[in-house]
Structures are given as structure tokens and as C-alpha cells.
Amino acid sequence: MRNDAGINGDAQRIEQIAWILFLKVYDAQEENWEFDQENYVSIIPEECRWRNWAVDDGKGNAMTGDQLLDFVNNRLFPVLKGTDVKDTNGNILIHGIQADKDTPINKAIVQSTFQDANQYMKDGVLLRQVINVIDSIDFGSYEDSHAFGDIYESILKELQSAGSAGEFYTPRAVTDFMAEMIEPKIGEHMADFAAGTGGFMVSWLKELSKQVKDTDDNKALGESVYGVEKKQFPYMLCVTNLLLHGVDVPRVYHGNSLMHDVLDYTEKDQFDVILMNPPYGGSEKNDVKNHFPSELASSETADLFMSVIMYRLKQGGRAAVILPDGFLFGTDNTKVAIKKKLLSEFNLHTIIRMPGSVFSPYTSITTNILFFDHTGATKETWFYRLDMPEGYKHFSKTKPMKSEHFDPVREWWNNRTEIKDQDTNTWKAKKYTAQEIADGSYNLDLCGYPHEEEEILAPLDLIQQYQEKRASLNAEIDHVLDEIVSLLPHDEGGEQ
């Protein structure tokens, strides 16, 4: 692919592989559906099904060169995007696929996957070679399919250094830890409203699969995940990821979770478990904020997702959410309102402070995992600071965070004690009551790191961090001034 003039950089290379891989995986899945359903009819016209244009029988019949390019660019892509292909007289040669609200999810995902997909390659011979490599994978073979799951994971990791695409990938060590701590149960339904490439859903499936004992359990496993993804490219990766992990009908929707009035959600819109890493650092327009009560209508994307999570978590449900430091120490009116709602209506029982380089090299912004459940108001919150493992100065692409790095938290989780770091005289683990947190203006920046290592942030990260800290400091000053003013005597005319 690097020899093709149409491919410019890793992000385009991965996107090109993604749509080809999706069609190969979808075709393998259709074989299963045809076996199970006597009258199964594909939503893809016969001419455009993988088996009828991509498979090379080795007899010289497979399209290649300009013929292949012409087919992919002028037939395959228009049809899968929903556009009819016509001849020079305007007669329809192939009908574009059409999906509506009544179309089964396993068929509708084809059009939504290709809605904004791109075909970059310009050399039809090289494209044929790429297609042949992907077609050689046998997804009917457990060994091939299982091995390719690991390969696909490595492709997703590459997104960390493929420009802005990195925002779609949460390190698997983190998603696996969160899924483990949330303790899935057969029959529960889990959601991720900013699903990215589907990492949280895959980690949930891996953890839950340990409890599968029969075919009913296996069916419940496949139906247990739900996702929404706003951006086209990660949506395609997510659907493919779930198909690869045995989910016959991926309930993943291409859309924006923030474009719905949160007050309209009912019990049927709620989930037993929510696992998420909401996008942060983004700023939302007024038409998005209008979907939220005025006191919760933040312009910060992560804040808005926190509100969505609270409105969509079932009574008795559990959640684990990754949020940046800005949410913890933010004391502006909206952030305080969100945290007040969180502590008064939910049990925020644990906050894990994570090292700043967990998401390196994409961002150095420090993040935290908030664990809470919908069982009543918070009485106390435990904080645990996860320090860098011995021998590491920071995580990187070549030295990423691993599952075992969470072992200190696992050991502490079920036998919680307060831990003081004698060397720095700071708390590594400590419990605070809800009243203590309220008295501190809902500043959750507790059990933090004893010192900040010098680091060079990307310009946008640096600006965002500066804005967050400035806003927090200004709010703290205003809070102190208000307290001082309230203590001063006032005469009847209102003068001090």
C-alpha cells in the first residue's frame, strides 16, 4: 500500500484496510446467517457481494488493474452508500442499498458503515494484491479468526500515532481493568455512548464470556452490548471489531449521543452498566447544549457525556468512566452542578488517579477512572493514586501500560486501607466523606501526584490545561470572596 500514489500516511492506510476487511468479515458472517436462516437475503446486490467480485479463484478470472478500480469506484462504493448505478441512458443497472428504521441492524450496518467511507488507492494491481491478502484469512477457522483478533488489535493500537485518529483508542489494559472491576453478569446490558473502535465492548465481552455455560448464555452474551459512535471511521472499525469477536448483530449506531434531550430518556433507554472514555477537550455548540438542563449545559464535551451517563444508568446500575483532571478540580458553576448531581443521586465510591502518560503518545493530559453506581447518594469516596511502575519514567508506544500495572489496585480493591507515602508525605489512598467533598467546593483533586514532572504538551493540550486551571483558580477565588463578603456586616441599605 505504501507504493500506491493514493495513500498518504498511516491513517489512510488503516482506513483503506478497514473497509476491505469489513466486507470480508461481513461476507463470512453472511455465510453463517444463510446457514441458520433458510430464506436469508443479503442487503448487498449479488454483483457487489465479496464472494462475487473480490475472491480470486487463481484461474485469471478475478478483476484487477483499471477494471477493478472502475468497479470499486463507480459501482461498489456508490451502491453501498445507497446510490443507484445507471447506464448512459439513465437506466438503473444496480440499485443502491437502502436502509430505514425497519431494516434489521445486521443489514443496516452496511450502509451506515460506508456512508462516509473512502477508497484511496489508485493502482488497481496493488489493490488486487491487498484484497488477495485479506481474502486469504479464513474466518471460519477458529485459529485464523482468533489470531486475526490479535492482529486487528495491533491495527487499532497504530491509531494512537496516526494523527487525530488516536482519540478512538483507549489502551486495552485500561478497558480490561474497568470491565473486570465492574463485574459483569449474564443478562445485563452494557453501553458505551462514544464507542470509538469498540474497545470497552470487547473487554466487556471477554470478561463476561468467562460465565458462559450454555447456548442461552452465549446468546445473551452477543446481545449484551450497545454502542453509539459519531465519527464514520471509528464506527466502521467498531462494527468490524464486534463481528470479529463473535457478535452476530452489532447494536452499534452511527450518530451523536449528545443530540437528544436528556430529560426525554425513560427506563427503556437505560442500561445496567456503562463503560466509557468520553471525548474531552472538545467544545460543543449551543444546539447541543440545548438538549441539557441549563445548570448542566456545559460547553465541555466530557461534562455533557457525564450528564448523559447519569440519565441513562438504570436504578441499581454500575458505571466506570474515564475523565480528565479538569473535571476533578473544575469548580465553575456547571462542573459543580454536575458533581453535585453525581454525589447526591449516585454512589461515587471510587476514583482511581492514573499517571499522565497512560494515553501517550496521543495526549499527556492526566486522566482518572470514576466508579459509581445508581444505588443512592454518596456517603464516602475512596481515592487511590496509581503510581508509575518501578523502572518506568513514563508510558510510551514502545512501553505501553500493561494489565499487570493495575495489580496494586486489584490487591487494594477488596481490602481498602488508607496509605500514606512517607517519602513525599502525601496520601496514596484515602477516604473522604461526601460532606468533606462538598465543603471543599466539590474539588475532587485529592490523592494527587506529589509533583509534576516537566513535560512538553501538544499546543492544544497545553491551552486546554491552562484554561481549565485558570477557570478553576478563578472560581476558587470567587468562592473565597463570596464567603468573606457573607461574613461582613451589612446595614439596612445594603451597604457594608
C-alpha positions as CSV (number, residue, x, y, z in Angstrom):
1,M,0.0,0.0,0.0
2,R,2.9,2.4,0.6
3,N,3.7,2.0,-3.1
4,D,0.3,3.4,-4.1
5,A,0.2,7.1,-5.0
6,G,-3.2,7.5,-3.5
7,I,-2.2,6.5,0.0
8,N,-0.9,9.4,2.1
9,G,0.2,8.3,5.6
10,D,-0.8,5.6,8.2
11,A,-4.3,6.9,8.8
12,Q,-5.3,6.5,5.2
13,R,-3.6,3.1,5.0
14,I,-5.6,1.9,8.0
15,E,-8.8,3.3,6.7
16,Q,-8.3,1.5,3.4
17,I,-7.6,-1.8,5.1
18,A,-10.7,-1.2,7.3
19,W,-13.4,-1.1,4.6
20,I,-11.8,-4.1,2.7
21,L,-11.7,-6.1,5.9
22,F,-15.2,-5.1,6.9
23,L,-16.6,-6.6,3.6
24,K,-14.5,-9.8,4.0
25,V,-15.7,-10.3,7.6
26,Y,-19.3,-9.4,6.7
27,D,-19.3,-12.0,3.9
28,A,-18.1,-14.6,6.3
29,Q,-20.8,-13.6,8.7
30,E,-23.4,-13.8,6.0
31,E,-22.4,-17.5,5.4
32,N,-23.4,-18.2,9.0
33,W,-26.8,-16.3,8.6
34,E,-27.5,-18.2,5.3
35,F,-26.9,-21.5,7.2
36,D,-29.2,-20.5,10.1
37,Q,-31.9,-18.8,8.0
38,E,-33.3,-20.7,5.1
39,N,-34.7,-17.6,3.4
40,Y,-31.9,-15.2,4.2
41,V,-31.5,-12.4,1.5
42,S,-28.4,-10.1,1.6
43,I,-29.0,-6.4,1.5
44,I,-25.9,-6.2,-0.8
45,P,-26.8,-6.8,-4.5
46,E,-25.2,-10.1,-5.7
47,E,-22.7,-8.4,-8.0
48,C,-21.3,-6.4,-5.1
49,R,-21.0,-9.2,-2.5
50,W,-17.4,-10.0,-1.6
51,R,-17.7,-13.6,-2.9
52,N,-18.7,-12.5,-6.3
53,W,-16.1,-9.8,-7.1
54,A,-13.2,-10.0,-4.6
55,V,-12.4,-13.7,-4.4
56,D,-9.6,-14.7,-6.7
57,D,-10.0,-18.3,-7.9
58,G,-6.5,-18.4,-9.3
59,K,-7.7,-19.0,-12.9
60,G,-7.2,-15.5,-14.1
61,N,-10.9,-14.5,-13.8
62,A,-10.5,-12.0,-10.9
63,M,-10.8,-8.3,-11.8
64,T,-7.6,-6.4,-11.4
65,G,-5.9,-3.2,-12.7
66,D,-8.2,-0.5,-14.2
67,Q,-11.2,-2.9,-14.4
68,L,-11.0,-3.4,-10.6
69,L,-10.6,0.3,-9.9
70,D,-13.6,1.1,-12.1
71,F,-15.8,-1.4,-10.4
72,V,-14.8,-0.3,-6.8
73,N,-15.0,3.4,-7.5
74,N,-18.0,3.5,-9.8
75,R,-20.1,0.5,-8.8
76,L,-19.3,-0.9,-5.4
77,F,-18.9,2.3,-3.4
78,P,-22.0,4.1,-4.8
79,V,-24.2,1.0,-4.3
80,L,-23.0,0.5,-0.7
81,K,-23.5,4.2,0.0
82,G,-27.1,3.9,-1.2
83,T,-26.8,5.4,-4.7
84,D,-28.2,3.7,-7.8
85,V,-25.7,2.9,-10.6
86,K,-27.1,3.9,-14.0
87,D,-26.0,3.4,-17.6
88,T,-25.5,6.3,-20.1
89,N,-29.2,6.4,-20.9
90,G,-30.2,6.7,-17.2
91,N,-31.4,3.1,-16.8
92,I,-30.6,1.6,-13.4
93,L,-28.0,-1.1,-13.6
94,I,-27.7,-1.8,-9.8
95,H,-29.9,-0.4,-7.1
96,G,-28.2,1.3,-4.2
97,I,-28.8,-0.4,-0.9
98,Q,-31.5,1.3,1.2
99,A,-31.8,1.0,5.0
100,D,-34.5,2.6,7.1
101,K,-35.8,2.3,10.7
102,D,-37.3,-1.1,9.9
103,T,-34.2,-2.6,8.4
104,P,-32.6,-5.2,10.7
105,I,-29.4,-4.0,12.4
106,N,-27.3,-6.7,10.8
107,K,-28.2,-5.3,7.3
108,A,-28.4,-1.6,8.1
109,I,-24.8,-1.5,9.3
110,V,-23.6,-2.0,5.7
111,Q,-24.9,1.4,4.5
112,S,-24.0,3.2,7.7
113,T,-20.5,1.8,7.6
114,F,-20.0,3.0,4.0
115,Q,-21.8,6.3,4.4
116,D,-18.6,8.4,4.6
117,A,-16.0,5.7,3.8
118,N,-13.2,6.4,1.3
119,Q,-11.4,4.5,-1.4
120,Y,-7.9,6.0,-1.7
121,M,-5.9,3.5,-3.8
122,K,-5.1,4.5,-7.5
123,D,-3.3,1.4,-8.6
124,G,-5.7,-1.5,-9.4
125,V,-2.9,-4.1,-9.4
126,L,-1.8,-3.1,-5.9
127,L,-5.4,-3.0,-4.8
128,R,-5.9,-6.6,-6.1
129,Q,-2.8,-7.7,-4.1
130,V,-4.2,-6.1,-0.9
131,I,-7.6,-7.8,-1.4
132,N,-6.0,-11.2,-2.0
133,V,-4.0,-10.9,1.3
134,I,-7.2,-10.1,3.2
135,D,-9.2,-12.8,1.4
136,S,-6.7,-15.4,2.4
137,I,-7.8,-15.2,6.0
138,D,-10.3,-18.0,6.9
139,F,-12.7,-16.5,9.4
140,G,-14.4,-19.9,9.5
141,S,-11.3,-21.3,11.1
142,Y,-11.1,-20.7,14.9
143,E,-7.3,-20.5,14.7
144,D,-7.3,-17.9,11.9
145,S,-10.1,-15.9,13.4
146,H,-8.5,-15.9,16.9
147,A,-5.1,-15.0,15.5
148,F,-6.6,-12.2,13.4
149,G,-8.3,-10.8,16.5
150,D,-4.8,-10.1,17.9
151,I,-3.7,-8.6,14.5
152,Y,-6.7,-6.3,14.5
153,E,-5.9,-5.2,18.0
154,S,-2.4,-4.1,16.8
155,I,-4.0,-2.2,13.9
156,L,-6.1,-0.3,16.4
157,K,-3.1,0.5,18.5
158,E,-1.5,2.0,15.4
159,L,-4.2,4.6,15.6
160,Q,-2.5,6.1,18.6
161,S,0.1,7.6,16.3
162,A,-2.0,8.1,13.2
163,G,-2.9,11.7,13.7
164,S,-6.2,12.6,15.3
165,A,-7.4,9.0,14.8
166,G,-5.7,8.3,18.2
167,E,-8.7,9.7,20.1
168,F,-10.6,6.5,19.1
169,Y,-8.3,4.1,21.1
170,T,-8.2,3.5,24.8
171,P,-5.4,1.2,25.9
172,R,-6.7,-2.3,26.3
173,A,-5.1,-2.6,29.8
174,V,-7.4,0.2,30.9
175,T,-10.6,-1.1,29.3
176,D,-9.9,-4.7,30.6
177,F,-9.3,-3.4,34.1
178,M,-12.5,-1.4,34.1
179,A,-14.6,-4.3,32.8
180,E,-13.1,-6.6,35.4
181,M,-13.8,-4.3,38.3
182,I,-17.4,-3.7,37.1
183,E,-18.1,-7.4,37.5
184,P,-20.4,-8.2,34.5
185,K,-23.3,-10.6,34.9
186,I,-25.1,-12.7,32.3
187,G,-28.3,-11.0,31.3
188,E,-27.0,-7.5,31.9
189,H,-26.8,-4.9,29.1
190,M,-23.7,-2.6,28.8
191,A,-23.5,0.7,26.8
192,D,-20.8,3.0,25.5
193,F,-22.2,6.3,24.1
194,A,-18.9,7.3,22.4
195,A,-17.8,3.8,21.4
196,G,-14.8,4.6,19.2
197,T,-13.4,1.3,17.9
198,G,-15.4,-0.8,20.4
199,G,-12.6,-1.4,23.0
200,F,-14.9,-1.3,26.0
201,M,-17.4,-3.6,24.5
202,V,-14.8,-6.1,23.5
203,S,-13.3,-6.0,27.1
204,W,-16.8,-6.5,28.5
205,L,-17.4,-9.5,26.2
206,K,-14.1,-11.0,27.2
207,E,-14.9,-10.7,30.9
208,L,-18.5,-11.8,30.6
209,S,-17.6,-14.8,28.4
210,K,-16.0,-16.5,31.5
211,Q,-19.5,-17.0,32.8
212,V,-21.0,-18.6,29.6
213,K,-22.2,-22.1,30.3
214,D,-24.7,-22.9,27.5
215,T,-26.2,-21.6,24.2
216,D,-28.7,-19.3,26.1
217,D,-25.8,-17.7,27.9
218,N,-23.9,-17.3,24.6
219,K,-26.9,-15.7,23.0
220,A,-27.2,-13.3,26.0
221,L,-23.5,-12.5,25.6
222,G,-23.9,-11.4,22.0
223,E,-26.9,-9.3,22.8
224,S,-25.3,-7.6,25.8
225,V,-23.5,-4.6,24.2
226,Y,-24.8,-1.4,22.8
227,G,-22.8,1.5,21.3
228,V,-23.1,4.9,19.5
229,E,-20.2,6.5,17.6
230,K,-20.3,9.9,16.0
231,K,-17.4,9.6,13.5
232,Q,-17.5,7.4,10.4
233,F,-14.1,5.8,10.5
234,P,-14.1,4.5,14.1
235,Y,-17.7,3.4,13.6
236,M,-16.5,1.2,10.8
237,L,-13.7,-0.2,12.9
238,C,-16.1,-0.8,15.8
239,V,-18.6,-2.8,13.8
240,T,-15.8,-4.9,12.3
241,N,-14.3,-5.4,15.8
242,L,-17.6,-6.7,17.1
243,L,-18.1,-9.0,14.1
244,L,-14.6,-10.4,14.7
245,H,-15.4,-11.1,18.3
246,G,-18.5,-13.2,17.5
247,V,-21.3,-10.6,17.9
248,D,-23.7,-11.6,15.1
249,V,-25.8,-8.5,15.2
250,P,-23.7,-5.5,16.4
251,R,-26.0,-3.0,18.1
252,V,-23.8,0.0,17.2
253,Y,-25.3,3.1,15.8
254,H,-23.7,5.9,13.8
255,G,-24.9,9.1,15.5
256,N,-24.2,11.7,18.2
257,S,-25.3,10.7,21.7
258,L,-25.4,14.4,22.7
259,M,-28.2,15.3,20.2
260,H,-31.0,14.0,22.3
261,D,-32.9,15.8,25.1
262,V,-31.7,14.0,28.3
263,L,-35.0,14.7,30.1
264,D,-36.8,12.6,27.5
265,Y,-35.0,9.4,28.4
266,T,-37.1,6.8,30.0
267,E,-36.4,3.5,31.7
268,K,-36.2,1.6,28.4
269,D,-33.4,3.9,27.4
270,Q,-31.3,2.9,30.4
271,F,-28.6,0.3,30.9
272,D,-27.3,-1.9,33.7
273,V,-23.7,-0.9,33.1
274,I,-22.0,2.0,31.3
275,L,-18.3,1.8,30.4
276,M,-16.9,4.9,28.7
277,N,-14.0,7.1,27.9
278,P,-15.9,10.2,26.7
279,P,-14.2,12.6,24.3
280,Y,-12.7,15.5,26.2
281,G,-11.2,18.8,25.2
282,G,-14.0,19.4,22.6
283,S,-16.3,22.4,22.8
284,E,-19.9,21.9,21.9
285,K,-22.3,24.4,20.1
286,N,-25.4,25.9,21.6
287,D,-27.7,23.5,19.7
288,V,-26.0,20.6,21.5
289,K,-26.2,22.3,24.9
290,N,-29.9,23.0,24.4
291,H,-30.5,19.2,24.9
292,F,-29.5,19.6,28.6
293,P,-31.0,21.4,31.6
294,S,-29.5,24.9,31.9
295,E,-27.5,24.1,35.1
296,L,-25.8,21.1,33.3
297,A,-25.3,22.7,29.9
298,S,-21.5,22.8,29.7
299,S,-19.6,23.6,26.6
300,E,-17.1,20.9,27.5
301,T,-17.8,17.5,25.8
302,A,-16.8,15.3,28.7
303,D,-19.2,17.2,31.1
304,L,-22.1,16.7,28.7
305,F,-21.4,13.0,28.4
306,M,-21.4,12.7,32.2
307,S,-24.9,14.1,32.3
308,V,-26.0,11.6,29.5
309,I,-24.4,8.7,31.6
310,M,-26.3,9.8,34.7
311,Y,-29.7,10.0,32.9
312,R,-29.1,6.6,31.2
313,L,-27.9,4.5,34.1
314,K,-30.5,2.1,35.4
315,Q,-31.6,2.2,39.1
316,G,-29.1,-0.2,40.7
317,G,-26.8,0.1,37.7
318,R,-23.0,0.5,37.7
319,A,-20.7,2.7,35.7
320,A,-16.9,3.2,35.2
321,V,-15.9,6.4,33.3
322,I,-12.6,7.9,32.3
323,L,-12.4,11.7,32.9
324,P,-9.6,14.2,32.7
325,D,-8.2,16.1,35.7
326,G,-10.1,19.2,34.5
327,F,-13.4,17.5,35.6
328,L,-12.0,16.7,39.1
329,F,-10.6,20.1,40.0
330,G,-13.0,22.2,38.0
331,T,-15.1,24.5,40.2
332,D,-17.1,26.5,37.7
333,N,-20.8,26.5,38.2
334,T,-21.6,23.9,35.6
335,K,-19.0,21.4,36.7
336,V,-20.0,21.9,40.3
337,A,-23.7,21.2,39.4
338,I,-22.7,18.0,37.6
339,K,-20.6,16.8,40.5
340,K,-23.4,17.8,43.0
341,K,-25.9,15.7,41.0
342,L,-23.4,12.8,40.8
343,L,-22.8,12.8,44.6
344,S,-26.4,13.4,45.6
345,E,-28.1,10.9,43.3
346,F,-25.3,8.3,42.8
347,N,-22.8,6.5,44.9
348,L,-19.4,7.6,43.7
349,H,-17.5,5.0,45.7
350,T,-14.0,5.0,44.0
351,I,-11.7,7.3,42.0
352,I,-8.5,5.9,40.5
353,R,-5.9,8.5,39.7
354,M,-3.9,7.4,36.7
355,P,-0.4,8.5,35.6
356,G,-0.3,11.3,33.0
357,S,1.3,9.2,30.2
358,V,-1.4,6.4,30.0
359,F,-2.6,7.8,26.7
360,S,0.9,8.6,25.4
361,P,1.8,9.5,22.6
362,Y,-1.6,10.8,21.8
363,T,-2.1,13.1,24.8
364,S,-0.3,13.8,28.1
365,I,-3.5,15.0,29.8
366,T,-3.8,13.2,33.1
367,T,-7.0,11.0,33.5
368,N,-8.9,9.3,36.2
369,I,-11.4,6.4,36.4
370,L,-14.6,7.2,38.3
371,F,-16.6,4.2,39.6
372,F,-20.1,4.8,40.7
373,D,-23.5,3.1,40.9
374,H,-27.1,4.2,41.0
375,T,-28.0,2.9,44.5
376,G,-28.4,6.2,46.4
377,A,-26.4,9.2,47.5
378,T,-22.6,9.1,48.1
379,K,-21.6,8.7,51.7
380,E,-17.9,8.4,51.1
381,T,-15.5,8.2,48.2
382,W,-12.2,6.3,48.2
383,F,-9.3,7.8,46.1
384,Y,-6.4,5.6,45.0
385,R,-3.3,7.0,43.2
386,L,-1.8,4.5,40.8
387,D,1.9,5.4,40.6
388,M,4.2,4.6,37.8
389,P,5.5,1.0,38.0
390,E,9.1,0.5,39.0
391,G,11.6,1.1,36.2
392,Y,9.2,3.4,34.2
393,K,9.5,7.1,33.9
394,H,6.5,7.3,31.6
395,F,4.5,5.1,29.3
396,S,5.1,5.2,25.6
397,K,4.3,3.5,22.4
398,T,7.1,1.0,22.9
399,K,6.5,0.7,26.7
400,P,2.7,0.9,27.0
401,M,0.6,0.3,30.1
402,K,0.0,-3.4,30.8
403,S,-2.7,-5.2,32.7
404,E,-0.3,-6.2,35.5
405,H,0.3,-2.5,36.2
406,F,-3.1,-2.4,37.8
407,D,-2.3,-5.2,40.2
408,P,-1.7,-2.8,43.1
409,V,-5.2,-1.5,42.7
410,R,-6.6,-5.1,42.4
411,E,-4.9,-6.0,45.7
412,W,-6.2,-2.9,47.4
413,W,-9.8,-3.0,46.0
414,N,-11.4,-5.6,48.3
415,N,-9.3,-4.7,51.4
416,R,-9.2,-1.0,51.4
417,T,-6.9,0.9,53.7
418,E,-5.6,4.4,53.8
419,I,-2.0,4.5,52.5
420,K,0.4,7.4,53.2
421,D,3.5,7.8,51.1
422,Q,6.1,8.6,53.8
423,D,8.7,9.8,51.3
424,T,6.5,12.6,49.9
425,N,4.2,13.0,52.9
426,T,1.2,12.6,50.5
427,W,-1.8,10.3,50.6
428,K,-1.7,7.4,48.0
429,A,-5.1,6.1,49.2
430,K,-7.6,7.9,51.3
431,K,-11.3,8.0,52.1
432,Y,-13.3,11.3,52.1
433,T,-16.9,11.8,53.2
434,A,-19.4,13.4,50.8
435,Q,-19.6,16.3,53.3
436,E,-15.9,16.8,53.2
437,I,-16.0,16.9,49.4
438,A,-18.9,19.4,49.5
439,D,-17.1,21.6,52.0
440,G,-14.2,21.6,49.5
441,S,-16.4,23.1,46.7
442,Y,-16.6,19.7,45.1
443,N,-13.0,19.7,44.2
444,L,-12.2,16.0,43.6
445,D,-8.4,16.7,43.0
446,L,-7.5,14.5,46.0
447,C,-4.7,12.0,46.5
448,G,-2.9,13.6,43.5
449,Y,0.7,13.1,42.4
450,P,3.2,14.7,44.8
451,H,5.0,16.6,42.0
452,E,4.5,17.2,38.3
453,E,7.3,16.1,36.1
454,E,8.4,18.5,33.5
455,E,6.7,17.6,30.2
456,I,6.1,19.2,26.8
457,L,2.4,19.1,25.9
458,A,0.9,19.4,22.4
459,P,-0.2,23.1,21.9
460,L,-3.9,22.4,22.1
461,D,-3.5,20.2,25.2
462,L,-1.4,22.9,26.8
463,I,-4.0,25.6,26.1
464,Q,-6.8,23.4,27.4
465,Q,-4.9,22.6,30.6
466,Y,-4.2,26.3,31.1
467,Q,-7.8,27.3,30.5
468,E,-9.1,24.6,32.9
469,K,-6.6,25.6,35.7
470,R,-7.3,29.3,35.2
471,A,-11.1,28.7,35.3
472,S,-10.7,26.5,38.4
473,L,-8.5,29.2,40.1
474,N,-10.9,32.0,39.3
475,A,-13.8,30.0,40.6
476,E,-12.0,29.3,43.8
477,I,-11.1,33.0,44.3
478,D,-14.8,33.9,43.7
479,H,-15.9,31.3,46.2
480,V,-13.5,32.6,48.9
481,L,-14.5,36.2,48.2
482,D,-18.2,35.3,48.5
483,E,-17.5,33.7,51.8
484,I,-15.6,36.8,53.0
485,V,-18.5,39.1,51.8
486,S,-21.0,36.9,53.6
487,L,-19.2,37.4,56.9
488,L,-19.0,41.2,56.7
489,P,-21.8,43.2,58.4
490,H,-24.5,44.9,56.2
491,D,-26.7,47.9,57.1
492,E,-30.3,48.1,56.2
493,G,-29.5,50.0,52.9
494,G,-27.4,47.1,51.8
495,E,-24.1,48.9,52.3
496,Q,-21.2,47.2,54.1
